Amino acid sequence: MKKTSTRLADGRELIYYDSRDDTVRDAVDRRPLGRTVTTSEVRHDPLLGDAVAVASHRQARTYHPPADECPLCPSEGDRLSEIPDSSYDVAVFENRFPSLAGDAGRCEVVCFTSDHDASFARLTEEQAGLVLDAWTDRTAELSHLPSVEQVFCFENRGAEIGVTLGHPHGQIYAYPFTTPRTALMLRSVAAYKQGTGGENLFDAVLEWELAGERVVLETEHWVAFVPYAAHWPYEVHLYPRRRVPDLLGLDEGARTEFPKVYLELLRRFDRIFGEGEPPTPYISAWHQAPFGTLEEFDGVARDDFALHLELFTIRRTSGKLKFLAGSESGMSVFINDVPPETAAQRLREVASS
């Protein structure tokens, strides 16, 4: 992998990740852009104890542009985009309309391919491996920023999810705090560790799921399963067999095997609802340990956390979506219409032949 860092016309960082070491990246952003001005602010809810990012400048962000005006496609002639070069393998840049900025963190866009009409599921294993390298490198780099405590790599796919740009891409949020979801997991890990005399909850969950009927696929280095208490109609958690706290901890075997495993899961998601259905909307999210202090979590260390990927869709059946209504939105109590065992069986049925 070759990494090339440059700057866009308004000062934002752009990084190219290329599979060839002899690739030269010297294109200049020719757009007449002024300095990016953001109004991002993190506010804490005194009752719930969680955080809300207030970012009014995002009201002006690009919204469903036509394909020939896509800001994530390579620049060509007089059509100038966020990517000055005429092609790229993987490109990462600071979001022009970030939810988090400055002391409130940082947001980046990850372009998986220059092909506007592709999807992650249609990437080659080599391309998917390069994206994993980019995620890992950005996690390492962002973790060193003084304002960053947790790094979150994710992809929103599909208009049903709320995606406003059709080009295959994901994002990275670098939070200045430990997210509420991660804090809940760490508290559960702490309680289990104390109650069992030092055992690890993530290890116990993985062992339990491996012995059950919700395993979707397993390889030498990875295990994918539908969790016992899945919140979403079709939800898969992907764990490396060897517990590591973040992407940086993956060994060579797990890194080499990941593209094949992940691409298979994404392709199965597109086959869940049968032939002729539109691509399945999904959210794919990496859960990594925070880089800040964990003193508030009663003796839990970073190594007690288990890196894992959560992949889920809001489509519950053909032509129907799962909406977060009163119980989910008002009380955070999910109601799942698809039994996890049924979801796991379906995901095994649609395996590649």
Secondary structure, DSSP 8 states (H G I E B T S, - for coil): -EEEEEE-TTS-EEEEEESSTT--------S---------EEEE-TTT--EEEE-GGGGGS--S--GGG-TTSB-BTTB--SB-SS--SEEEEE-SS-SS-GGG-EEEEEE--S-TT--GGGS-HHHHHHHHHHHHHHHHHHHTSTT-SEEEEEEEESGGGT----SSEEEEEEESS--HHHHHHHHHHHHHHHHHTS--HHHHHHHHHHTSS-EEEE-SSEEEE--TT-SSSEEEEEEESS--SSGGG--HHHHHHHHHHHHHHHHHHTTTT-TT-----EEEEEE---SS--GGGTT--GGGS--EEEEEESEEETTEE----IIIIIH-----SS-HHHHHHHHHHT---
